[in-house]
């Protein structure tokens, strides 16, 4: 089983009202979670990215007010206070350039002795693009030919695929024995040439992680990624996703073990299963405060619903046809259908707005005693639903402590998880071979 730790921050999972909650920007918080993950012999520490503060009704979204520091800078500092833990950052392939980013990642790989990872993400968000003065952005999907080319317009995924390929060309421009060679890349998105300044890194290439559930995203993962970060929480959905993505690898000359599938999960523990269920319910009430319930409702309806009582019924109006309340947040797909499902559930169970949001946005993946959680995680891995998990705690920075103290020892006793690191690099932790040099 592979395990990773996601630093909790500006998302609906994090509980800030808990007295144990700390800063999301002080280095001590990052250090605490990273040291805890390394104490638990986790594969890697995972840090998300935020390129613009999100807005809701023209104001900065509440969850973003503490800010979001630059990920690779934080990981460079963590490289000095950890020894074996992998260090992975989300970095956008739309608002960066291959030479500059490949250089930063290769530098982190050298500073950490081969522990760097890159979560490749894309963006079709013009709101975020305004921060980069790009004057435009790439549509998520555009069937129309690019002007004058006769070919489909580029999408974020086509740029990301070429970005990763170009970065790997740059990392391979130095020979394994330390000799630099000129590089030249000519493609649809990038036309660059020169000499790369950083020697080949300790693990050949930093580990490439990808998150995306669309057909295009799955194909990109099968062709280019080492790890997939997915959000399939149920056993059945996990098995279907796992089988689909693994089956795509052969077409790209790859084996099933070349790609690790690791869903993001949450864990709530108790001394007994019943106590864990009580703890999970309490956490959900903290995560979905009355204010957050209305915000979640507005995200679906696309309307100002501040006049509604969180303890009252759902609105009888339909979602707005062109919602513009939120900027920088993920759009709800088919809000009419989502609203219909929420209404049906609310009417069937007599739920208020807040109760409906709590039930429809449940985030706890594994709930139970340490023994129950360990057994359920093993079921996912042993029955083809996952290769491991990326844990997303609800507390910053102490949310991983109980899992490492109470569940990891059980997994180690069962032989499902390592008791000690056997290698130094992130690739060795994940059981990935070093990439063949293609100079």
ROTORRO-350614 format. One record per residue (C-alpha): x negated, y, z; residue number from 1; residue in three letters. Coordinates in steps of 0.2 Angstrom, whole numbers, plus 5000, padded with zeros to 4 digits. Example, Ala and Ser with C-alpha at 12.3 -4.5 7.8 and 13.67 -1.06 7.14 Angstrom:
<bapas>
<east->4938&north->4978&up->5039&seq->1&type->ALA>
<east->4932&north->4995&up->5036&seq->2&type->SER>
</bapas>
This chain:
<bapas>
<east->5000&north->5000&up->5000&seq->1&type->UNK>
<east->4994&north->5018&up->4996&seq->2&type->UNK>
<east->4998&north->5032&up->5007&seq->3&type->UNK>
<east->4996&north->5051&up->5005&seq->4&type->UNK>
<east->5001&north->5066&up->5015&seq->5&type->UNK>
<east->5011&north->5081&up->5008&seq->6&type->UNK>
<east->5008&north->5097&up->5017&seq->7&type->UNK>
<east->5025&north->5103&up->5023&seq->8&type->UNK>
<east->5029&north->5121&up->5018&seq->9&type->UNK>
<east->5042&north->5131&up->5008&seq->10&type->UNK>
<east->5055&north->5118&up->5005&seq->11&type->UNK>
<east->5072&north->5113&up->5012&seq->12&type->UNK>
<east->5063&north->5099&up->5022&seq->13&type->UNK>
<east->5053&north->5109&up->5034&seq->14&type->UNK>
<east->5060&north->5114&up->5050&seq->15&type->UNK>
<east->5054&north->5131&up->5056&seq->16&type->UNK>
<east->5065&north->5133&up->5072&seq->17&type->UNK>
<east->5057&north->5118&up->5081&seq->18&type->UNK>
<east->5045&north->5125&up->5094&seq->19&type->UNK>
<east->5032&north->5113&up->5088&seq->20&type->UNK>
<east->5032&north->5121&up->5071&seq->21&type->UNK>
<east->5016&north->5131&up->5067&seq->22&type->UNK>
<east->5009&north->5142&up->5054&seq->23&type->UNK>
<east->5010&north->5138&up->5035&seq->24&type->UNK>
<east->4995&north->5148&up->5031&seq->25&type->UNK>
<east->4983&north->5147&up->5045&seq->26&type->UNK>
<east->4968&north->5135&up->5041&seq->27&type->UNK>
<east->4971&north->5126&up->5057&seq->28&type->UNK>
<east->4987&north->5119&up->5051&seq->29&type->UNK>
<east->4979&north->5112&up->5035&seq->30&type->UNK>
<east->4965&north->5105&up->5045&seq->31&type->UNK>
<east->4977&north->5097&up->5058&seq->32&type->UNK>
<east->4987&north->5088&up->5045&seq->33&type->UNK>
<east->4971&north->5083&up->5035&seq->34&type->UNK>
<east->4962&north->5076&up->5050&seq->35&type->UNK>
<east->4978&north->5066&up->5055&seq->36&type->UNK>
<east->4979&north->5059&up->5037&seq->37&type->UNK>
<east->4961&north->5054&up->5037&seq->38&type->UNK>
<east->4963&north->5046&up->5055&seq->39&type->UNK>
<east->4977&north->5036&up->5047&seq->40&type->UNK>
<east->4965&north->5031&up->5032&seq->41&type->UNK>
<east->4977&north->5039&up->5020&seq->42&type->UNK>
<east->4972&north->5040&up->5002&seq->43&type->UNK>
<east->4974&north->5058&up->4999&seq->44&type->UNK>
<east->4981&north->5075&up->5006&seq->45&type->UNK>
<east->4993&north->5083&up->4994&seq->46&type->UNK>
<east->4995&north->5102&up->4993&seq->47&type->UNK>
<east->5009&north->5110&up->4982&seq->48&type->UNK>
<east->5008&north->5127&up->4973&seq->49&type->UNK>
<east->5018&north->5142&up->4972&seq->50&type->UNK>
<east->5015&north->5155&up->4959&seq->51&type->UNK>
<east->5028&north->5167&up->4963&seq->52&type->UNK>
<east->5039&north->5171&up->4978&seq->53&type->UNK>
<east->5057&north->5165&up->4974&seq->54&type->UNK>
<east->5072&north->5177&up->4975&seq->55&type->UNK>
<east->5090&north->5175&up->4980&seq->56&type->UNK>
<east->5102&north->5189&up->4977&seq->57&type->UNK>
<east->5088&north->5200&up->4973&seq->58&type->UNK>
<east->5079&north->5197&up->4989&seq->59&type->UNK>
<east->5064&north->5186&up->4993&seq->60&type->UNK>
<east->5070&north->5168&up->4998&seq->61&type->UNK>
<east->5069&north->5165&up->5016&seq->62&type->UNK>
<east->5058&north->5150&up->5014&seq->63&type->UNK>
<east->5045&north->5159&up->5005&seq->64&type->UNK>
<east->5042&north->5174&up->5017&seq->65&type->UNK>
<east->5026&north->5166&up->5025&seq->66&type->UNK>
<east->5017&north->5166&up->5008&seq->67&type->UNK>
<east->5009&north->5152&up->4998&seq->68&type->UNK>
<east->4990&north->5152&up->4998&seq->69&type->UNK>
<east->4980&north->5146&up->4983&seq->70&type->UNK>
<east->4978&north->5127&up->4984&seq->71&type->UNK>
<east->4961&north->5123&up->4977&seq->72&type->UNK>
<east->4953&north->5136&up->4989&seq->73&type->UNK>
<east->4961&north->5128&up->5004&seq->74&type->UNK>
<east->4955&north->5110&up->4998&seq->75&type->UNK>
<east->4938&north->5117&up->4996&seq->76&type->UNK>
<east->4938&north->5122&up->5014&seq->77&type->UNK>
<east->4945&north->5105&up->5019&seq->78&type->UNK>
<east->4931&north->5096&up->5010&seq->79&type->UNK>
<east->4920&north->5103&up->5024&seq->80&type->UNK>
<east->4930&north->5096&up->5038&seq->81&type->UNK>
<east->4935&north->5078&up->5031&seq->82&type->UNK>
<east->4924&north->5064&up->5025&seq->83&type->UNK>
<east->4934&north->5051&up->5015&seq->84&type->UNK>
<east->4951&north->5059&up->5013&seq->85&type->UNK>
<east->4956&north->5063&up->4995&seq->86&type->UNK>
<east->4960&north->5081&up->4991&seq->87&type->UNK>
<east->4974&north->5084&up->4978&seq->88&type->UNK>
<east->4981&north->5101&up->4972&seq->89&type->UNK>
<east->4996&north->5105&up->4961&seq->90&type->UNK>
<east->4990&north->5117&up->4947&seq->91&type->UNK>
<east->5001&north->5123&up->4933&seq->92&type->UNK>
<east->4996&north->5119&up->4915&seq->93&type->UNK>
<east->5006&north->5133&up->4908&seq->94&type->UNK>
<east->4998&north->5148&up->4917&seq->95&type->UNK>
<east->4980&north->5142&up->4917&seq->96&type->UNK>
<east->4966&north->5138&up->4904&seq->97&type->UNK>
<east->4956&north->5122&up->4902&seq->98&type->UNK>
<east->4939&north->5128&up->4904&seq->99&type->UNK>
<east->4942&north->5138&up->4920&seq->100&type->UNK>
<east->4952&north->5125&up->4929&seq->101&type->UNK>
<east->4941&north->5110&up->4923&seq->102&type->UNK>
<east->4927&north->5120&up->4931&seq->103&type->UNK>
<east->4936&north->5123&up->4947&seq->104&type->UNK>
<east->4941&north->5104&up->4949&seq->105&type->UNK>
<east->4924&north->5098&up->4944&seq->106&type->UNK>
<east->4917&north->5109&up->4958&seq->107&type->UNK>
<east->4929&north->5103&up->4971&seq->108&type->UNK>
<east->4924&north->5085&up->4966&seq->109&type->UNK>
<east->4906&north->5088&up->4969&seq->110&type->UNK>
<east->4909&north->5098&up->4985&seq->111&type->UNK>
<east->4919&north->5083&up->4992&seq->112&type->UNK>
<east->4908&north->5069&up->4985&seq->113&type->UNK>
<east->4921&north->5063&up->4973&seq->114&type->UNK>
<east->4938&north->5066&up->4981&seq->115&type->UNK>
<east->4947&north->5078&up->4970&seq->116&type->UNK>
<east->4964&north->5076&up->4963&seq->117&type->UNK>
<east->4975&north->5087&up->4951&seq->118&type->UNK>
<east->4994&north->5086&up->4951&seq->119&type->UNK>
<east->4998&north->5093&up->4933&seq->120&type->UNK>
<east->5014&north->5102&up->4933&seq->121&type->UNK>
<east->5023&north->5113&up->4919&seq->122&type->UNK>
<east->5034&north->5128&up->4920&seq->123&type->UNK>
<east->5048&north->5135&up->4908&seq->124&type->UNK>
<east->5051&north->5149&up->4920&seq->125&type->UNK>
<east->5049&north->5166&up->4913&seq->126&type->UNK>
<east->5052&north->5174&up->4930&seq->127&type->UNK>
<east->5035&north->5165&up->4936&seq->128&type->UNK>
<east->5027&north->5170&up->4919&seq->129&type->UNK>
<east->5030&north->5189&up->4923&seq->130&type->UNK>
<east->5016&north->5187&up->4936&seq->131&type->UNK>
<east->5004&north->5183&up->4922&seq->132&type->UNK>
<east->5009&north->5196&up->4910&seq->133&type->UNK>
<east->5011&north->5183&up->4897&seq->134&type->UNK>
<east->5026&north->5192&up->4889&seq->135&type->UNK>
<east->5034&north->5175&up->4886&seq->136&type->UNK>
<east->5035&north->5157&up->4891&seq->137&type->UNK>
<east->5037&north->5139&up->4884&seq->138&type->UNK>
<east->5054&north->5132&up->4883&seq->139&type->UNK>
<east->5057&north->5115&up->4892&seq->140&type->UNK>
<east->5064&north->5109&up->4876&seq->141&type->UNK>
<east->5066&north->5118&up->4859&seq->142&type->UNK>
<east->5071&north->5109&up->4844&seq->143&type->UNK>
<east->5069&north->5124&up->4832&seq->144&type->UNK>
<east->5053&north->5125&up->4822&seq->145&type->UNK>
<east->5039&north->5137&up->4827&seq->146&type->UNK>
<east->5039&north->5152&up->4817&seq->147&type->UNK>
<east->5031&north->5149&up->4800&seq->148&type->UNK>
<east->5024&north->5132&up->4805&seq->149&type->UNK>
<east->5038&north->5120&up->4800&seq->150&type->UNK>
<east->5034&north->5110&up->4816&seq->151&type->UNK>
<east->5044&north->5110&up->4832&seq->152&type->UNK>
<east->5040&north->5124&up->4844&seq->153&type->UNK>
<east->5027&north->5119&up->4858&seq->154&type->UNK>
<east->5034&north->5114&up->4875&seq->155&type->UNK>
<east->5026&north->5114&up->4892&seq->156&type->UNK>
<east->5023&north->5095&up->4890&seq->157&type->UNK>
<east->5014&north->5096&up->4874&seq->158&type->UNK>
<east->5003&north->5110&up->4881&seq->159&type->UNK>
<east->5000&north->5099&up->4897&seq->160&type->UNK>
<east->4996&north->5084&up->4887&seq->161&type->UNK>
<east->4983&north->5094&up->4877&seq->162&type->UNK>
<east->4977&north->5103&up->4893&seq->163&type->UNK>
<east->4973&north->5086&up->4901&seq->164&type->UNK>
<east->4964&north->5079&up->4886&seq->165&type->UNK>
<east->4954&north->5095&up->4884&seq->166&type->UNK>
<east->4949&north->5095&up->4902&seq->167&type->UNK>
<east->4943&north->5077&up->4900&seq->168&type->UNK>
<east->4933&north->5082&up->4885&seq->169&type->UNK>
<east->4924&north->5096&up->4896&seq->170&type->UNK>
<east->4921&north->5083&up->4910&seq->171&type->UNK>
<east->4913&north->5071&up->4897&seq->172&type->UNK>
<east->4902&north->5085&up->4889&seq->173&type->UNK>
<east->4889&north->5080&up->4902&seq->174&type->UNK>
<east->4881&north->5063&up->4900&seq->175&type->UNK>
<east->4881&north->5052&up->4916&seq->176&type->UNK>
<east->4862&north->5054&up->4917&seq->177&type->UNK>
<east->4865&north->5073&up->4919&seq->178&type->UNK>
<east->4862&north->5080&up->4901&seq->179&type->UNK>
<east->4874&north->5094&up->4895&seq->180&type->UNK>
<east->4880&north->5094&up->4878&seq->181&type->UNK>
<east->4890&north->5107&up->4868&seq->182&type->UNK>
<east->4909&north->5104&up->4867&seq->183&type->UNK>
<east->4921&north->5109&up->4853&seq->184&type->UNK>
<east->4940&north->5107&up->4854&seq->185&type->UNK>
<east->4952&north->5113&up->4841&seq->186&type->UNK>
<east->4971&north->5109&up->4844&seq->187&type->UNK>
<east->4988&north->5117&up->4844&seq->188&type->UNK>
<east->4986&north->5126&up->4860&seq->189&type->UNK>
<east->4967&north->5127&up->4863&seq->190&type->UNK>
<east->4953&north->5132&up->4851&seq->191&type->UNK>
<east->4937&north->5133&up->4862&seq->192&type->UNK>
<east->4919&north->5128&up->4861&seq->193&type->UNK>
<east->4903&north->5131&up->4871&seq->194&type->UNK>
<east->4894&north->5122&up->4885&seq->195&type->UNK>
<east->4902&north->5117&up->4902&seq->196&type->UNK>
<east->4893&north->5123&up->4917&seq->197&type->UNK>
<east->4896&north->5108&up->4929&seq->198&type->UNK>
<east->4888&north->5091&up->4928&seq->199&type->UNK>
<east->4898&north->5075&up->4927&seq->200&type->UNK>
<east->4907&north->5073&up->4944&seq->201&type->UNK>
<east->4905&north->5059&up->4956&seq->202&type->UNK>
<east->4920&north->5050&up->4951&seq->203&type->UNK>
<east->4919&north->5054&up->4932&seq->204&type->UNK>
<east->4935&north->5063&up->4931&seq->205&type->UNK>
<east->4946&north->5070&up->4946&seq->206&type->UNK>
<east->4961&north->5059&up->4948&seq->207&type->UNK>
<east->4976&north->5066&up->4938&seq->208&type->UNK>
<east->4993&north->5066&up->4946&seq->209&type->UNK>
<east->5010&north->5069&up->4937&seq->210&type->UNK>
<east->5027&north->5073&up->4943&seq->211&type->UNK>
<east->5042&north->5072&up->4931&seq->212&type->UNK>
<east->5057&north->5061&up->4928&seq->213&type->UNK>
<east->5062&north->5066&up->4910&seq->214&type->UNK>
<east->5059&north->5054&up->4896&seq->215&type->UNK>
<east->5045&north->5066&up->4890&seq->216&type->UNK>
<east->5038&north->5067&up->4908&seq->217&type->UNK>
<east->5038&north->5048&up->4909&seq->218&type->UNK>
<east->5029&north->5046&up->4893&seq->219&type->UNK>
<east->5016&north->5059&up->4898&seq->220&type->UNK>
<east->5013&north->5050&up->4914&seq->221&type->UNK>
<east->5010&north->5033&up->4905&seq->222&type->UNK>
<east->4998&north->5041&up->4893&seq->223&type->UNK>
<east->4988&north->5052&up->4904&seq->224&type->UNK>
<east->4991&north->5051&up->4923&seq->225&type->UNK>
<east->4983&north->5040&up->4936&seq->226&type->UNK>
<east->4997&north->5043&up->4949&seq->227&type->UNK>
<east->5015&north->5047&up->4947&seq->228&type->UNK>
<east->5024&north->5058&up->4961&seq->229&type->UNK>
<east->5042&north->5053&up->4960&seq->230&type->UNK>
<east->5058&north->5057&up->4970&seq->231&type->UNK>
<east->5067&north->5041&up->4968&seq->232&type->UNK>
<east->5072&north->5037&up->4986&seq->233&type->UNK>
<east->5083&north->5021&up->4984&seq->234&type->UNK>
<east->5076&north->5004&up->4981&seq->235&type->UNK>
<east->5087&north->5002&up->4966&seq->236&type->UNK>
<east->5082&north->5018&up->4958&seq->237&type->UNK>
<east->5064&north->5015&up->4962&seq->238&type->UNK>
<east->5063&north->4998&up->4954&seq->239&type->UNK>
<east->5071&north->5005&up->4938&seq->240&type->UNK>
<east->5059&north->5019&up->4937&seq->241&type->UNK>
<east->5044&north->5008&up->4941&seq->242&type->UNK>
<east->5048&north->4995&up->4928&seq->243&type->UNK>
<east->5052&north->5009&up->4915&seq->244&type->UNK>
<east->5035&north->5018&up->4917&seq->245&type->UNK>
<east->5024&north->5003&up->4920&seq->246&type->UNK>
<east->5032&north->4996&up->4903&seq->247&type->UNK>
<east->5026&north->5011&up->4894&seq->248&type->UNK>
<east->5008&north->5009&up->4898&seq->249&type->UNK>
<east->5004&north->4995&up->4885&seq->250&type->UNK>
<east->5008&north->5007&up->4871&seq->251&type->UNK>
<east->4993&north->5018&up->4877&seq->252&type->UNK>
<east->4981&north->5003&up->4879&seq->253&type->UNK>
<east->4983&north->5003&up->4898&seq->254&type->UNK>
<east->4986&north->4990&up->4911&seq->255&type->UNK>
<east->5000&north->4991&up->4925&seq->256&type->UNK>
<east->4986&north->4994&up->4939&seq->257&type->UNK>
<east->4980&north->5009&up->4929&seq->258&type->UNK>
<east->4994&north->5020&up->4936&seq->259&type->UNK>
<east->5000&north->5021&up->4954&seq->260&type->UNK>
<east->5018&north->5026&up->4957&seq->261&type->UNK>
<east->5021&north->5035&up->4974&seq->262&type->UNK>
<east->5038&north->5042&up->4978&seq->263&type->UNK>
<east->5039&north->5057&up->4990&seq->264&type->UNK>
<east->5047&north->5051&up->5006&seq->265&type->UNK>
<east->5052&north->5057&up->5023&seq->266&type->UNK>
<east->5051&north->5046&up->5039&seq->267&type->UNK>
<east->5061&north->5048&up->5055&seq->268&type->UNK>
<east->5056&north->5037&up->5070&seq->269&type->UNK>
<east->5064&north->5032&up->5086&seq->270&type->UNK>
<east->5060&north->5019&up->5100&seq->271&type->UNK>
<east->5076&north->5010&up->5093&seq->272&type->UNK>
<east->5085&north->5011&up->5076&seq->273&type->UNK>
<east->5099&north->5019&up->5084&seq->274&type->UNK>
<east->5088&north->5032&up->5092&seq->275&type->UNK>
<east->5080&north->5035&up->5075&seq->276&type->UNK>
<east->5097&north->5038&up->5068&seq->277&type->UNK>
<east->5101&north->5051&up->5081&seq->278&type->UNK>
<east->5085&north->5060&up->5078&seq->279&type->UNK>
<east->5088&north->5060&up->5059&seq->280&type->UNK>
<east->5105&north->5068&up->5062&seq->281&type->UNK>
<east->5098&north->5081&up->5073&seq->282&type->UNK>
<east->5084&north->5085&up->5060&seq->283&type->UNK>
<east->5097&north->5087&up->5047&seq->284&type->UNK>
<east->5107&north->5099&up->5057&seq->285&type->UNK>
<east->5091&north->5109&up->5059&seq->286&type->UNK>
<east->5087&north->5108&up->5041&seq->287&type->UNK>
<east->5104&north->5114&up->5036&seq->288&type->UNK>
<east->5108&north->5128&up->5047&seq->289&type->UNK>
<east->5124&north->5138&up->5043&seq->290&type->UNK>
<east->5114&north->5150&up->5033&seq->291&type->UNK>
<east->5105&north->5137&up->5023&seq->292&type->UNK>
<east->5122&north->5128&up->5020&seq->293&type->UNK>
<east->5128&north->5144&up->5011&seq->294&type->UNK>
<east->5112&north->5146&up->5002&seq->295&type->UNK>
<east->5113&north->5128&up->4996&seq->296&type->UNK>
<east->5131&north->5131&up->4991&seq->297&type->UNK>
<east->5127&north->5147&up->4981&seq->298&type->UNK>
<east->5113&north->5137&up->4972&seq->299&type->UNK>
<east->5127&north->5126&up->4965&seq->300&type->UNK>
<east->5141&north->5138&up->4962&seq->301&type->UNK>
<east->5129&north->5153&up->4956&seq->302&type->UNK>
<east->5140&north->5165&up->4965&seq->303&type->UNK>
<east->5139&north->5176&up->4981&seq->304&type->UNK>
<east->5148&north->5165&up->4994&seq->305&type->UNK>
<east->5142&north->5175&up->5009&seq->306&type->UNK>
<east->5160&north->5178&up->5014&seq->307&type->UNK>
<east->5164&north->5159&up->5017&seq->308&type->UNK>
<east->5163&north->5151&up->5033&seq->309&type->UNK>
<east->5150&north->5137&up->5034&seq->310&type->UNK>
<east->5162&north->5127&up->5045&seq->311&type->UNK>
<east->5176&north->5130&up->5033&seq->312&type->UNK>
<east->5181&north->5121&up->5017&seq->313&type->UNK>
<east->5172&north->5122&up->5000&seq->314&type->UNK>
<east->5177&north->5136&up->4988&seq->315&type->UNK>
<east->5191&north->5134&up->4977&seq->316&type->UNK>
<east->5183&north->5144&up->4963&seq->317&type->UNK>
<east->5173&north->5136&up->4950&seq->318&type->UNK>
<east->5154&north->5138&up->4948&seq->319&type->UNK>
<east->5149&north->5153&up->4937&seq->320&type->UNK>
<east->5146&north->5149&up->4919&seq->321&type->UNK>
<east->5129&north->5159&up->4919&seq->322&type->UNK>
<east->5122&north->5159&up->4936&seq->323&type->UNK>
<east->5109&north->5172&up->4940&seq->324&type->UNK>
<east->5108&north->5173&up->4959&seq->325&type->UNK>
<east->5092&north->5163&up->4961&seq->326&type->UNK>
<east->5076&north->5166&up->4952&seq->327&type->UNK>
<east->5061&north->5155&up->4953&seq->328&type->UNK>
<east->5071&north->5140&up->4960&seq->329&type->UNK>
<east->5075&north->5124&up->4951&seq->330&type->UNK>
<east->5091&north->5126&up->4941&seq->331&type->UNK>
<east->5105&north->5114&up->4946&seq->332&type->UNK>
<east->5109&north->5102&up->4931&seq->333&type->UNK>
<east->5128&north->5102&up->4927&seq->334&type->UNK>
<east->5134&north->5113&up->4942&seq->335&type->UNK>
<east->5152&north->5109&up->4937&seq->336&type->UNK>
<east->5149&north->5091&up->4939&seq->337&type->UNK>
<east->5140&north->5093&up->4956&seq->338&type->UNK>
<east->5154&north->5104&up->4962&seq->339&type->UNK>
<east->5167&north->5091&up->4958&seq->340&type->UNK>
<east->5157&north->5078&up->4967&seq->341&type->UNK>
<east->5155&north->5089&up->4982&seq->342&type->UNK>
<east->5174&north->5093&up->4982&seq->343&type->UNK>
<east->5179&north->5075&up->4981&seq->344&type->UNK>
<east->5167&north->5070&up->4995&seq->345&type->UNK>
<east->5173&north->5085&up->5006&seq->346&type->UNK>
<east->5192&north->5080&up->5003&seq->347&type->UNK>
<east->5189&north->5062&up->5006&seq->348&type->UNK>
<east->5180&north->5064&up->5022&seq->349&type->UNK>
<east->5187&north->5081&up->5028&seq->350&type->UNK>
<east->5170&north->5089&up->5028&seq->351&type->UNK>
<east->5166&north->5107&up->5030&seq->352&type->UNK>
<east->5154&north->5116&up->5019&seq->353&type->UNK>
<east->5139&north->5113&up->5031&seq->354&type->UNK>
<east->5144&north->5095&up->5033&seq->355&type->UNK>
<east->5145&north->5092&up->5015&seq->356&type->UNK>
<east->5128&north->5100&up->5011&seq->357&type->UNK>
<east->5121&north->5089&up->5025&seq->358&type->UNK>
<east->5128&north->5073&up->5018&seq->359&type->UNK>
<east->5124&north->5077&up->5000&seq->360&type->UNK>
<east->5106&north->5083&up->5002&seq->361&type->UNK>
<east->5100&north->5070&up->5015&seq->362&type->UNK>
<east->5081&north->5069&up->5014&seq->363&type->UNK>
<east->5077&north->5055&up->5026&seq->364&type->UNK>
<east->5070&north->5041&up->5016&seq->365&type->UNK>
<east->5065&north->5029&up->5030&seq->366&type->UNK>
<east->5074&north->5029&up->5047&seq->367&type->UNK>
<east->5071&north->5017&up->5061&seq->368&type->UNK>
<east->5059&north->5010&up->5074&seq->369&type->UNK>
<east->5041&north->5009&up->5069&seq->370&type->UNK>
<east->5044&north->4990&up->5065&seq->371&type->UNK>
<east->5059&north->4994&up->5054&seq->372&type->UNK>
<east->5051&north->5008&up->5045&seq->373&type->UNK>
<east->5035&north->4997&up->5041&seq->374&type->UNK>
<east->5046&north->4983&up->5035&seq->375&type->UNK>
<east->5056&north->4994&up->5024&seq->376&type->UNK>
<east->5041&north->5002&up->5016&seq->377&type->UNK>
<east->5034&north->4985&up->5013&seq->378&type->UNK>
<east->5050&north->4980&up->5004&seq->379&type->UNK>
<east->5048&north->4994&up->4992&seq->380&type->UNK>
<east->5030&north->4989&up->4988&seq->381&type->UNK>
<east->5032&north->4971&up->4987&seq->382&type->UNK>
<east->5048&north->4971&up->4976&seq->383&type->UNK>
<east->5041&north->4983&up->4963&seq->384&type->UNK>
<east->5049&north->4999&up->4968&seq->385&type->UNK>
<east->5033&north->5008&up->4972&seq->386&type->UNK>
<east->5014&north->5006&up->4974&seq->387&type->UNK>
<east->5014&north->5017&up->4990&seq->388&type->UNK>
<east->5021&north->5034&up->4996&seq->389&type->UNK>
<east->5018&north->5052&up->4998&seq->390&type->UNK>
<east->5024&north->5057&up->5015&seq->391&type->UNK>
<east->5033&north->5074&up->5017&seq->392&type->UNK>
<east->5034&north->5078&up->5036&seq->393&type->UNK>
<east->5047&north->5090&up->5042&seq->394&type->UNK>
<east->5036&north->5099&up->5054&seq->395&type->UNK>
<east->5020&north->5109&up->5051&seq->396&type->UNK>
<east->5007&north->5103&up->5055&seq->397&type->UNK>
<east->5011&north->5089&up->5068&seq->398&type->UNK>
<east->5024&north->5080&up->5058&seq->399&type->UNK>
<east->5013&north->5066&up->5053&seq->400&type->UNK>
<east->5006&north->5062&up->5070&seq->401&type->UNK>
<east->5019&north->5049&up->5075&seq->402&type->UNK>
<east->5018&north->5040&up->5059&seq->403&type->UNK>
<east->5000&north->5038&up->5060&seq->404&type->UNK>
<east->5000&north->5033&up->5079&seq->405&type->UNK>
<east->5015&north->5021&up->5078&seq->406&type->UNK>
<east->5018&north->5015&up->5060&seq->407&type->UNK>
<east->5001&north->5014&up->5052&seq->408&type->UNK>
<east->4994&north->5001&up->5065&seq->409&type->UNK>
<east->5009&north->4990&up->5061&seq->410&type->UNK>
<east->5005&north->4991&up->5043&seq->411&type->UNK>
<east->4987&north->4987&up->5046&seq->412&type->UNK>
<east->4991&north->4972&up->5057&seq->413&type->UNK>
<east->5002&north->4965&up->5043&seq->414&type->UNK>
<east->4988&north->4967&up->5031&seq->415&type->UNK>
<east->4998&north->4979&up->5020&seq->416&type->UNK>
<east->4987&north->4994&up->5023&seq->417&type->UNK>
<east->4968&north->4997&up->5025&seq->418&type->UNK>
<east->4960&north->4997&up->5042&seq->419&type->UNK>
<east->4945&north->5006&up->5036&seq->420&type->UNK>
<east->4940&north->5015&up->5020&seq->421&type->UNK>
<east->4930&north->5004&up->5009&seq->422&type->UNK>
<east->4924&north->5017&up->4997&seq->423&type->UNK>
<east->4920&north->5036&up->4996&seq->424&type->UNK>
<east->4929&north->5043&up->4981&seq->425&type->UNK>
<east->4948&north->5045&up->4978&seq->426&type->UNK>
<east->4947&north->5033&up->4964&seq->427&type->UNK>
<east->4940&north->5020&up->4975&seq->428&type->UNK>
<east->4954&north->5022&up->4988&seq->429&type->UNK>
<east->4967&north->5021&up->4974&seq->430&type->UNK>
<east->4959&north->5005&up->4966&seq->431&type->UNK>
<east->4956&north->5015&up->4950&seq->432&type->UNK>
<east->4941&north->5012&up->4939&seq->433&type->UNK>
<east->4929&north->5026&up->4934&seq->434&type->UNK>
<east->4934&north->5032&up->4917&seq->435&type->UNK>
<east->4923&north->5027&up->4903&seq->436&type->UNK>
<east->4912&north->5041&up->4897&seq->437&type->UNK>
<east->4917&north->5047&up->4880&seq->438&type->UNK>
<east->4903&north->5059&up->4876&seq->439&type->UNK>
</bapas>
